[in-house]
Amino acid sequence: MRQQADVVICGAGICGVSAAYHLAVRHGLQRIVLVDEREPLTFTSDKSTECYRNWWPGPGDTMVRFMNRSIDLLEELADESGNYFGLNRRGYVFLTADPARAAEFERSAREISALGAGPLRVHDGRSEEGVYQPSPPEGYREQPEGADLVLDPAVIRRWFPFVTEDVVAMLHTRRCGWLSAQQLGMYLLTKARACGVELVTGRVVNVGVENGRVHTVHVAQNGTVTQIQTRCFVNASGPFLRQTGQMLGVDLPVFNELHGKISIKDHLGIVPRDVPLMIWSDPVYLLWSEEERAELAQDPETRWLLEQFPAGVHFRPEGGADSPILLILWTYHLEPQEVVWPPQFDPEYPEVVMRGLVRMIPGLEAYIGRMGKPFVDGGYYCKTRENRPLIGPLPIEGAYVFGAVSGYGIMASMAGGELLAAHITGAELPDYAPAFLLSRYDDPTYRAMLANWDATAGQL
């Protein structure tokens, strides 16, 4: 391990790896140390749906511009690597059986379109927007921008005959899809290491600060602590962002939520393998028989399973055309949680998720009670109260942060790494840079705006 470094990065998740890549590969910095006590990209970065999108609500167009830039960079990497990490552009499909929500689809879609996410095309049998076309299962170039709002249930069912018959509207957002987070991260890490980045298996236990600036980073390895002399430290420690910040005497305004996903085998082939990411946008009641309902109602500890659950259960196929795997996600408890490893999920989580998903895809009822042993995985979403990231300098000179990327770290990683590297190297900053600074909370106008800000904005 180097005794001196130009930059020490704490955390080898997708944020830390992207930061190392941009500093070393794009800016030519030579002495960069990337520190993590775990294998790279294994704590949170590979625990999501691994999706991306430019479809973001306001306030303002900041997140749309930030994500458009990040997707530009992802597409450049895909071109460069022969699409090593399997980028596709199947899109996100939001579905509803509620006519009022269909109207909300159109209202919010027009707002997001106006922010720069691309044009909205409405297919209602009356407008002249052309014929709705689904996305191809592979590829990411020369495909539509924006979104298609389909208000004709017959058209929805023509292309997605497995969804519930009472669906009334579908919003298909187009500059969206997924990729392999692990392969993206390893591609970036390989490129960074080829340019001299040193990956150290260890734990940052202290950051030395003298006269208001960083001067050392203390790394524990195998019972010994080594000091690395450096004048630049990056906190990219994911769910441990706040604890790492406290080593600098900086209290970062972040918290963690636990988000789980399950993997099941759709061995009956109920869902085609070429579908987009699909999201049910209505609240749901779980599917129970009358006998089950009566039994659950008798026990105070299970009665909650009869209550209305929030919208947002979603899924996508995983693997190639011959894979039977579906990834299904639904976070119906959003309480902040302390980080424990490995994360603990309620035993009933797979059953709850499947019973919720049946509302969108009735055919999946065939698996209720017959799923076998689903694989349950997940990780912690570290986020700010307004669900926007922290990227940039901290009050301690030489200290920086890149984190609080909630469930969108994979899609934000490239633009975030580019932005962080620009802060560190003094390169020109994009005009959205101030929106992600910790110092934004010093602005009274911004703090006042937070009072009416939806903390789940932009989160599935």
SELO-179462 format. One line per 3 residues: number of its first residue (from 1); their letters; for each residue x, y, z of C-alpha. Coordinates in nm, 4 decimals, m for minus. Layout:
NUM	a	X/Y/Z | ...
//
This chain:
1	mrq	0.0000/0.0000/0.0000 | 0.1270/0.3451/m0.0894 | 0.2395/0.5667/0.1967
4	qad	0.1511/0.8758/m0.0047 | m0.1350/0.9387/m0.2453 | m0.2838/1.2199/m0.4470
7	vvi	m0.6348/1.0969/m0.3632 | m0.7702/0.8374/m0.1187 | m1.1231/0.7164/m0.1888
10	cga	m1.3195/0.5410/0.0847 | m1.5594/0.2898/m0.0691 | m1.5307/0.0659/m0.3752
13	gic	m1.8977/0.0664/m0.4649 | m2.0086/0.2130/m0.7943 | m1.9546/0.5718/m0.6717
16	gvs	m1.5991/0.5138/m0.5523 | m1.5060/0.3100/m0.8575 | m1.6483/0.5725/m1.0938
19	aay	m1.4639/0.8481/m0.9077 | m1.1366/0.6544/m0.9401 | m1.2029/0.5935/m1.3095
22	hla	m1.2685/0.9581/m1.3903 | m0.9731/1.0848/m1.1889 | m0.7261/0.8341/m1.3320
25	vrh	m0.8528/0.7617/m1.6839 | m1.0139/1.0918/m1.7817 | m0.7900/1.3318/m1.5829
28	glq	m0.4620/1.1422/m1.5605 | m0.4062/1.1506/m1.1843 | m0.1388/0.8927/m1.0994
31	riv	m0.1511/0.8100/m0.7282 | m0.5029/0.7107/m0.6297 | m0.5844/0.4635/m0.3523
34	lvd	m0.9294/0.3021/m0.3428 | m1.0054/0.1475/m0.0021 | m1.2770/m0.1019/0.0925
37	ere	m1.2883/m0.3886/0.3396 | m1.5163/m0.5877/0.1072 | m1.4881/m0.6995/m0.2514
40	plt	m1.5695/m0.4138/m0.4922 | m1.9353/m0.3551/m0.5807 | m2.0718/m0.6143/m0.3352
43	fts	m2.2373/m0.4197/m0.0527 | m2.5091/m0.2194/m0.2309 | m2.4123/m0.1532/m0.5920
46	dks	m2.5310/m0.4911/m0.7228 | m2.8422/m0.5098/m0.5028 | m3.0860/m0.3038/m0.7100
49	tec	m3.2725/m0.3633/m1.0355 | m2.9585/m0.2249/m1.2075 | m3.1770/0.0044/m1.4140
52	yrn	m3.1382/0.3571/m1.5485 | m3.3717/0.6334/m1.6654 | m3.3790/0.9996/m1.7540
55	wwp	m3.7434/1.0235/m1.6422 | m3.7293/1.2440/m1.3314 | m3.9719/1.4915/m1.1739
58	gpg	m3.8812/1.8416/m1.0592 | m3.8452/2.0793/m0.8960 | m3.6601/2.2113/m1.1985
61	dtm	m3.4743/2.0186/m1.4661 | m3.1629/1.9411/m1.2595 | m3.2105/1.5672/m1.2293
64	vrf	m3.3152/1.5244/m1.5916 | m3.0031/1.7045/m1.7155 | m2.7806/1.5142/m1.4717
67	mnr	m2.9216/1.1773/m1.5770 | m2.9140/1.2615/m1.9471 | m2.5438/1.3349/m1.9085
70	sid	m2.4886/1.0111/m1.7179 | m2.6700/0.8074/m1.9830 | m2.4647/0.9816/m2.2544
73	lle	m2.1515/0.8588/m2.0765 | m2.2917/0.5080/m2.0271 | m2.3664/0.4858/m2.3977
76	ela	m2.0137/0.6050/m2.4797 | m1.8732/0.3289/m2.2586 | m2.1032/0.0734/m2.4185
79	des	m1.9805/0.1797/m2.7635 | m1.6193/0.1680/m2.6510 | m1.6446/m0.1736/m2.4847
82	gny	m1.8628/m0.3566/m2.7343 | m2.1454/m0.3242/m2.4803 | m1.9521/m0.5294/m2.2257
85	fgl	m2.2089/m0.4548/m1.9536 | m2.5223/m0.5347/m2.1564 | m2.6884/m0.1929/m2.1773
88	nrr	m3.0404/m0.2098/m2.3198 | m3.3112/0.0476/m2.3707 | m3.6330/m0.1419/m2.3182
91	gyv	m3.7801/0.1406/m2.1130 | m4.0013/0.1528/m1.8059 | m4.3724/0.0724/m1.8359
94	flt	m4.6004/0.2264/m1.5702 | m4.9508/0.0753/m1.5549 | m5.2754/0.1727/m1.3830
97	adp	m5.6344/0.0562/m1.3529 | m5.7467/0.3918/m1.2126 | m5.8797/0.6525/m1.4608
100	ara	m5.7799/0.9320/m1.2219 | m5.4235/0.8046/m1.2200 | m5.4287/0.7850/m1.5981
103	aef	m5.4979/1.1588/m1.6007 | m5.2117/1.2035/m1.3546 | m4.9849/1.0051/m1.5890
106	ers	m5.0534/1.2612/m1.8610 | m5.0117/1.5634/m1.6360 | m4.6822/1.4509/m1.4835
109	are	m4.5528/1.3203/m1.8169 | m4.6066/1.6574/m1.9808 | m4.4189/1.8242/m1.6951
112	isa	m4.1242/1.5837/m1.7138 | m4.1169/1.6033/m2.0930 | m4.0926/1.9815/m2.0656
115	lga	m3.7938/1.9410/m1.8320 | m3.5951/1.7821/m2.1144 | m3.6730/1.4105/m2.0911
118	gpl	m3.8039/1.3992/m2.4491 | m4.1392/1.4380/m2.6261 | m4.4632/1.2846/m2.5040
121	rvh	m4.6715/1.0925/m2.7585 | m5.0335/1.0245/m2.6604 | m5.2079/0.7218/m2.8128
124	dgr	m5.5785/0.7456/m2.7384 | m5.7352/0.6552/m3.0721 | m5.8062/1.0218/m3.1436
127	see	m5.4699/1.2010/m3.1524 | m5.2320/1.1865/m3.4489 | m4.9256/1.0673/m3.2593
130	gvy	m4.8693/0.7563/m3.4710 | m4.8925/0.3901/m3.3762 | m4.7437/0.2764/m3.0462
133	qps	m4.4400/0.0535/m3.0926 | m4.2742/m0.1436/m2.8108 | m3.8999/m0.1245/m2.7550
136	ppe	m3.6653/m0.3851/m2.9021 | m3.5199/m0.6146/m2.6353 | m3.1576/m0.5312/m2.7199
139	gyr	m2.9648/m0.2224/m2.8253 | m2.9688/0.1385/m2.7122 | m2.9086/0.3513/m3.0231
142	eqp	m3.1603/0.5016/m3.2674 | m3.4598/0.4522/m3.0445 | m3.7353/0.6960/m2.9435
145	ega	m3.6822/0.9601/m2.6766 | m3.9417/1.0755/m2.4277 | m4.2463/0.8633/m2.3550
148	dlv	m4.5579/0.7047/m2.5012 | m4.8847/0.7359/m2.3118 | m5.1306/0.4678/m2.4216
151	ldp	m5.4909/0.5258/m2.3149 | m5.6444/0.2441/m2.5201 | m5.6660/m0.0748/m2.3082
154	avi	m5.6911/m0.2889/m2.6210 | m5.3513/m0.1657/m2.7402 | m5.1968/m0.2275/m2.3981
157	rrw	m5.3329/m0.5797/m2.3885 | m5.2253/m0.6449/m2.7451 | m4.8613/m0.5913/m2.6579
160	fpf	m4.8774/m0.7057/m2.2945 | m5.1566/m0.9674/m2.2836 | m5.0417/m1.1019/m1.9468
163	vte	m5.1349/m0.7839/m1.7526 | m5.4657/m0.7466/m1.5718 | m5.7738/m0.6980/m1.7900
166	dvv	m5.8830/m0.3855/m1.6026 | m5.5739/m0.1847/m1.6980 | m5.6736/0.1526/m1.8435
169	aml	m5.3460/0.3347/m1.9135 | m4.9783/0.2756/m1.9744 | m4.6881/0.5193/m1.9719
172	htr	m4.3809/0.3803/m2.1506 | m4.0769/0.5982/m2.0787 | m3.8102/0.5425/m2.3414
175	rcg	m3.4596/0.6573/m2.2434 | m3.4570/0.3911/m1.9781 | m3.3477/0.0304/m1.9406
178	wls	m3.0945/m0.1744/m1.7496 | m2.7430/m0.3151/m1.7509 | m2.5128/m0.5370/m1.5468
181	aqq	m2.3928/m0.3226/m1.2564 | m2.1208/m0.5705/m1.1678 | m1.9808/m0.5739/m1.5211
184	lgm	m2.0031/m0.1960/m1.5548 | m1.8182/m0.1523/m1.2261 | m1.5518/m0.4073/m1.3115
187	yll	m1.4967/m0.2463/m1.6515 | m1.4416/0.0923/m1.4860 | m1.2206/m0.0604/m1.2178
190	tka	m1.0061/m0.2477/m1.4712 | m0.9539/0.0706/m1.6699 | m0.8723/0.2651/m1.3531
193	rac	m0.6218/0.0076/m1.2266 | m0.4520/0.0031/m1.5664 | m0.3925/0.3751/m1.5106
196	gve	m0.2355/0.3186/m1.1684 | m0.5263/0.3111/m0.9233 | m0.4406/0.0890/m0.6258
199	lvt	m0.7240/m0.1150/m0.4731 | m0.6633/m0.1793/m0.1030 | m0.8583/m0.4287/0.1055
202	grv	m0.8877/m0.2477/0.4354 | m1.1039/m0.0148/0.6399 | m1.0684/0.3585/0.6794
205	vnv	m1.0670/0.4134/1.0564 | m0.9690/0.7785/1.0780 | m0.9008/1.0856/0.8677
208	gve	m0.6346/1.3183/1.0018 | m0.7178/1.6880/0.9779 | m0.4673/1.9605/1.0571
211	ngr	m0.5305/2.3357/1.0343 | m0.8635/2.2727/0.8686 | m0.7431/2.0440/0.5915
214	vht	m0.6942/1.6734/0.5261 | m0.3400/1.5437/0.5708 | m0.3618/1.1673/0.6432
217	vhv	m0.5958/0.8717/0.6059 | m0.5628/0.5807/0.8496 | m0.6357/0.2365/0.7031
220	aqn	m0.6716/m0.0812/0.9119 | m0.5471/m0.4068/0.7569 | m0.5005/m0.7388/0.9336
223	gtv	m0.4777/m0.5840/1.2789 | m0.2387/m0.3028/1.1830 | m0.3107/0.0584/1.0908
226	tqi	m0.1232/0.2341/0.8105 | m0.1193/0.6075/0.7545 | m0.1414/0.7373/0.3976
229	qtr	m0.0236/1.0920/0.3493 | m0.2708/1.2735/0.1253 | m0.4271/1.6103/0.0735
232	cfv	m0.7458/1.4752/m0.0842 | m0.9975/1.2346/0.0677 | m1.3256/1.1212/m0.0946
235	nas	m1.6099/0.9839/0.1155 | m1.7860/0.7383/m0.1179 | m1.8806/0.4906/0.1512
238	gpf	m2.2440/0.4333/0.0541 | m2.4613/0.3425/0.3531 | m2.1709/0.4392/0.5823
241	lrq	m2.1554/0.7918/0.4435 | m2.2579/0.9530/0.7709 | m2.0162/0.7541/0.9885
244	tgq	m1.7285/0.8333/0.7546 | m1.8256/1.1998/0.7535 | m1.8079/1.2025/1.1318
247	mlg	m1.4370/1.1136/1.1072 | m1.3995/1.4619/0.9577 | m1.6324/1.6241/1.2087
250	vdl	m1.8947/1.6715/0.9357 | m2.2507/1.5574/1.0034 | m2.3992/1.4623/0.6673
253	pvf	m2.7822/1.4880/0.6481 | m2.8457/1.1348/0.5229 | m3.0312/0.8227/0.6325
256	nel	m3.0684/0.4654/0.5077 | m3.3659/0.2610/0.3911 | m3.3550/m0.1139/0.3376
259	hgk	m3.4791/m0.2209/m0.0058 | m3.5157/m0.5865/m0.0934 | m3.5599/m0.7824/m0.4138
262	isi	m3.6539/m1.1395/m0.4831 | m3.5574/m1.3652/m0.7703 | m3.8010/m1.6341/m0.8811
265	kdh	m3.8076/m1.8837/m1.1648 | m4.0960/m1.8219/m1.4039 | m4.0789/m2.1815/m1.5237
268	lgi	m4.4337/m2.1603/m1.6622 | m4.3320/m1.8786/m1.8962 | m4.6092/m1.6461/m1.7807
271	vpr	m4.4039/m1.3341/m1.8588 | m4.2258/m1.3000/m2.1964 | m3.8509/m1.2512/m2.1751
274	dvp	m3.8422/m0.9363/m2.3898 | m4.0592/m0.7065/m2.1763 | m3.9449/m0.3726/m2.0242
277	lmi	m3.9229/m0.2970/m1.6540 | m4.2886/m0.2956/m1.5494 | m4.4360/m0.0996/m1.2556
280	wsd	m4.7846/m0.1115/m1.1052 | m4.8714/0.2466/m1.0128 | m5.1802/0.1840/m0.7965
283	pvy	m5.2008/0.0938/m0.4275 | m5.2994/m0.2689/m0.3796 | m5.4601/m0.5125/m0.1420
286	llw	m5.2887/m0.8485/m0.1279 | m5.4603/m1.1477/m0.2801 | m5.5998/m1.3778/m0.0089
289	see	m5.8721/m1.6400/0.0004 | m6.1675/m1.5757/0.2295 | m6.0366/m1.8392/0.4674
292	era	m5.6897/m1.6820/0.4746 | m5.8403/m1.3383/0.5242 | m6.0427/m1.4526/0.8250
295	ela	m5.7382/m1.6184/0.9797 | m5.5158/m1.3129/0.9305 | m5.7814/m1.0831/1.0779
298	qdp	m5.7857/m1.2785/1.4046 | m5.4185/m1.2128/1.4872 | m5.3075/m0.8535/1.5659
301	etr	m4.9594/m0.9394/1.4382 | m5.0842/m1.0389/1.0921 | m5.3773/m0.7997/1.0510
304	wll	m5.1550/m0.5511/0.8676 | m5.1413/m0.7931/0.5758 | m5.5058/m0.7064/0.5045
307	eqf	m5.4407/m0.3333/0.4817 | m5.3789/m0.1346/0.1662 | m5.0191/m0.1479/0.0436
310	pag	m4.8487/0.1356/m0.1449 | m4.8038/0.1510/m0.5213 | m4.4800/0.0589/m0.6871
313	vhf	m4.4391/m0.3187/m0.7067 | m4.2203/m0.3757/m1.0125 | m4.0230/m0.6415/m1.1938
316	rpe	m3.8038/m0.7152/m1.4900 | m3.6617/m1.0259/m1.6563 | m3.3055/m1.1163/m1.5608
319	gga	m3.0647/m1.2961/m1.7921 | m3.0938/m1.3940/m2.1547 | m3.3778/m1.5361/m2.3596
322	dsp	m3.3295/m1.8814/m2.2079 | m3.3300/m1.7596/m1.8466 | m3.6494/m1.8115/m1.6402
325	ill	m3.5564/m1.5531/m1.3739 | m3.7708/m1.2554/m1.2768 | m3.6391/m0.9856/m1.0421
328	ilw	m3.9208/m0.8403/m0.8321 | m3.8942/m0.5387/m0.6012 | m4.1381/m0.3654/m0.3719
331	tyh	m4.0509/m0.1521/m0.0730 | m4.3620/m0.1110/0.1366 | m4.1811/m0.0132/0.4597
334	lep	m3.9762/0.3065/0.4259 | m3.8595/0.3626/0.7815 | m3.4945/0.4713/0.8216
337	qev	m3.2809/0.1830/0.9436 | m2.9406/0.1234/1.0956 | m2.7075/m0.0719/0.8709
340	vwp	m2.6494/m0.4350/0.9608 | m2.4726/m0.6950/0.7481 | m2.6051/m0.9107/0.6083
343	pqf	m2.9371/m0.7253/0.5885 | m3.2368/m0.8953/0.7460 | m3.5680/m0.9239/0.5621
346	dpe	m3.9072/m1.0237/0.6988 | m3.9723/m1.3953/0.6417 | m4.2993/m1.3119/0.4669
349	ype	m4.1365/m1.0654/0.2238 | m4.1357/m1.2972/m0.0840 | m4.4974/m1.3994/m0.0256
352	vvm	m4.6105/m1.0384/0.0190 | m4.4288/m0.9240/m0.2944 | m4.5720/m1.2026/m0.5062
355	rgl	m4.9277/m1.1464/m0.3799 | m4.8894/m0.7767/m0.4624 | m4.7523/m0.8432/m0.8098
358	vrm	m5.0511/m1.0636/m0.8924 | m5.2586/m0.7436/m0.9081 | m5.0652/m0.6475/m1.2214
361	ipg	m5.0030/m0.9984/m1.3595 | m5.2852/m1.2317/m1.2553 | m5.1172/m1.5374/m1.4066
364	lea	m4.8460/m1.5264/m1.1413 | m5.1057/m1.6513/m0.8917 | m4.9912/m1.9945/m1.0076
367	yig	m4.6752/m1.9456/m0.7997 | m4.8378/m1.8424/m0.4725 | m4.7471/m2.1080/m0.2219
370	rmg	m4.5468/m2.2833/m0.4939 | m4.2485/m2.0548/m0.5498 | m4.0015/m2.3041/m0.4134
373	kpf	m3.7265/m2.1169/m0.2343 | m3.6972/m1.7677/m0.3856 | m3.3652/m1.5884/m0.3544
376	vdg	m3.3971/m1.2781/m0.1358 | m3.1367/m1.0052/m0.1654 | m3.1165/m0.6319/m0.1226
379	gyy	m2.9271/m0.3401/0.0170 | m2.9432/m0.0023/0.1820 | m3.0415/0.3118/m0.0022
382	ckt	m2.8519/0.6040/0.1464 | m3.0422/0.9231/0.0732 | m3.1019/1.2842/0.1617
385	ren	m3.4473/1.4019/0.2608 | m3.5154/1.5371/m0.0899 | m3.3629/1.2300/m0.2587
388	rpl	m3.0853/1.4193/m0.4350 | m2.7185/1.3231/m0.4120 | m2.4268/1.4824/m0.2336
391	igp	m2.1372/1.5446/m0.4734 | m1.8585/1.7922/m0.4114 | m1.6356/1.9514/m0.1493
394	lpi	m1.6976/1.9352/0.2251 | m1.6216/2.2120/0.4786 | m1.2804/2.0521/0.5476
397	ega	m1.0291/2.1515/0.2810 | m0.9333/1.8528/0.0693 | m1.2392/1.6498/0.1732
400	yvf	m1.5090/1.5542/m0.0762 | m1.8261/1.3481/m0.0813 | m1.9927/1.1377/m0.3492
403	gav	m2.2976/0.9549/m0.2205 | m2.6605/0.9621/m0.1089 | m2.7502/0.8226/m0.4506
406	sgy	m3.0411/0.6261/m0.3034 | m3.1579/0.3608/m0.5509 | m3.0131/0.5370/m0.8540
409	gim	m2.6401/0.4937/m0.7975 | m2.5842/0.2814/m1.1051 | m2.7496/0.5289/m1.3405
412	asm	m2.5925/0.8319/m1.1696 | m2.2447/0.6867/m1.1402 | m2.0905/0.8206/m1.4590
415	agg	m2.2110/1.1814/m1.4374 | m2.1469/1.1779/m1.0619 | m1.7908/1.0536/m1.1039
418	ell	m1.7302/1.3099/m1.3756 | m1.8655/1.5883/m1.1540 | m1.6604/1.4845/m0.8520
421	aah	m1.3426/1.4658/m1.0619 | m1.4112/1.8149/m1.1960 | m1.4371/1.9491/m0.8396
424	itg	m1.1092/1.7839/m0.7386 | m0.9076/1.8775/m1.0476 | m1.0464/2.2269/m1.0947
427	ael	m1.2003/2.1443/m1.4312 | m1.5039/2.3303/m1.5615 | m1.8169/2.2410/m1.3665
430	pdy	m2.1560/2.1732/m1.5268 | m2.4272/2.4189/m1.4385 | m2.6104/2.1574/m1.2272
433	apa	m2.3117/2.1233/m0.9912 | m2.4431/2.3590/m0.7160 | m2.7619/2.1491/m0.6781
436	fll	m2.5613/1.8597/m0.5301 | m2.3342/2.0477/m0.2886 | m2.3673/1.9992/0.0862
439	sry	m2.3699/2.3794/0.1142 | m2.7147/2.3908/m0.0501 | m2.8587/2.3394/0.2977
442	ddp	m2.7097/2.6722/0.4055 | m2.9489/2.8544/0.1734 | m3.2652/2.9633/0.3639
445	tyr	m3.4686/2.9576/0.0423 | m3.3662/2.5991/m0.0249 | m3.4452/2.4942/0.3319
448	aml	m3.7888/2.6513/0.3008 | m3.8488/2.4633/m0.0230 | m3.7633/2.1353/0.1515
451	anw	m4.0707/2.1700/0.3721 | m4.2915/2.0895/0.0715 | m4.0554/1.8514/m0.1076
454	dat	m4.1621/1.4914/m0.1603 | m3.8888/1.2736/m0.0075 | m3.9773/0.9920/m0.2483
457	agq	m3.9467/1.2124/m0.5586 | m3.7926/1.0115/m0.8377 | m3.7889/0.6859/m0.6413
460	l	m3.9739/0.3704/m0.7410
//
